[in-house]
Amino acid sequence: MRVNRAWWGLVVLMLPTLLVAMDMTALLLALPQLSADLGATNLQQLWISDSYGLMVAGLVITMGTLGDRIGRRRLLMIGGAAFAVLSVVAAFAVDPLMLIVTRALLGVAGATLAPSTLALITNMFRDERQRGRAIAIWATCQFTGGALGPVLAGFLLQHFWWGSVFLVAVPAMALLLLAGPVLLPEFRSDRAGRLDLADVGLSLAAVLLLVYGIKQLTVESVPVVPAVALVVGAALGSLFVRRQLRLRTPLLDLRLLRNRPFTAVIVALVLAGVAMAGTGLLVTQYLQSVLGFSPVMSAVLFAPMGLGVAVGTMAAPALTRWMPQTAAIAGGLVASALGSLLLVGFDGPGALPLVMIGIAVLALGTGPLFALGTGLVVGSVPPERAGSAASLSETGNYFGGSLGFGLLGLVAAVVYRSRMGGLSDSLAGAIATGQHLPADQGAELLRQARAAFTASLHLTGVIAAVVFAGSAVLVHTLRQTHRSTPATLPTYETTRS
């Protein structure tokens, strides 16, 4: 395929990448309005917001292997068409249950897009330097989409109804369906992993239960149900791993983890997801509930985090001209640790500039990991295994994000409650209670609550700094390990149309 066609094909692949990321975050601002319109309860609101991400996380493993079997372009086209149709259905949902089901189905369609786009890039760009630039652009779209999602949603909600947030995907997916067959090559392997229903069920159940349990830890007052979900999910995950290691053509090739640099990058991706999601959760609440900004203004002020990753991923390939890839990744993670520490020292009226600089530096430093690290993951396997490698990378990203929301959110909640001495369980609760107290008592409660929440954010910054520094040491330590290759590489066929 000519280089020009490859780069035009990359432009087409940017569309689903951008939209899947936007769909993960845009609903956050639309949720209050659509909940009021549809009459959704608190539990229904939780499932409206979580059903999409849960299905993406649970099925990305299956979809990576499915693309290797039936054709990555074919799966991308099927997923894009389904995403467009379901977006229209979601926009005109008439009750909460209809929207929950539609969001879950959107998650199924979204799970086909991420591994297909990343695996196709490895087919279209065989030159390592060009592939690195292409993956950097792909990663940039992911995080730019996440940053722009709330901002675009805020603009749409000011001028249209909440369904417009979903309809944005339709023209972009239509362009993908028209241009994809012309600009994208087809690729499939006759030795791809098996799609055994037991394996699919185990992987889906394990990931869903683990992600659900982690998310619910921060919202359940009695964590019995989340604890049971985590235990059962871990047990099913262990069974899935044992099955995959015994199979000759597994659904997910866990033998890739014998390559120590490969494993180091996967672990670093998970840990970076933990740190970024946890700090993002606390910073967005800090902007709204402590500093008092509106949701739309908070989204704008939080944009440096997504844009910082975008700049970092775009700049990452240039760094490899002066240093090895692993050195660039480790150096970036050290910068992220320093950015996290900026979230520790702020307080009072002058906090905003430090917060914005902190999240921007934190995000900027992760750029080499997401661009070069992802390139190392998919580039360390033969082309016919790229779908499996891409799904492993994406699963690490989603799982890390869920861990960050759950674990760091739980730590922040413990710090907040200990500081409040039983007066309040959450900052939102303190704000609601303060409105029904005499003015002086309400003001004092809010002052204490905001101070307690700020302390929890400070601790989150320390934890994020430790996580990033540990990831940098891990990547740097394993940098010398040579890349291993499978003893027997499966044959594959490439088809074009």
Buried (B, 14 or more C-beta within 10 A) or exposed (E): BEEEBBBBBBEBBBBBBBBBBBBBBBBBBBBBBBBEEBEBEEEBBBBBBBBBBBBBBBBBBBBBBBBBBBBBBBBBBBBBBBBBBBBBBBBEBEEBBBBBBBBBBBBBBBBBBBBBBBBBBBBBBEEEEBBBBBBBBBBBBBBBBBBBBBBBBBBBBEEEBBBBBBBBBBEBBBBBBEBBEEBBBBBBBEBBBBBBEEBBEBBBBBBBBBBBBBBBBBBEEEBEEBBEBBEBBBEBBEBBBEBBEEBEEBBBBBEBEEBBBBBBBBBBBBBBBBBBBBBBBBBBBBBBBBBEBEBBBBBBBBBBBBBBBBBBBBBBBEBBEEEEBBBBBBBBBBBBBBBBBBBBEBEEEEBBEBBBBBBBBBBBBBBBBBBBBBBBBBBBBBBBBBBBBBBBBBBBBBBBBBBBBBBBBBBBBEBBBEBBEEBBEBBBEBBEBBEEEEEEEBEBBBEBBBBBBBBBBBBBBEBBBBBBBBBBEBBBEBBEBEEBEBEEEBEBEEEEE
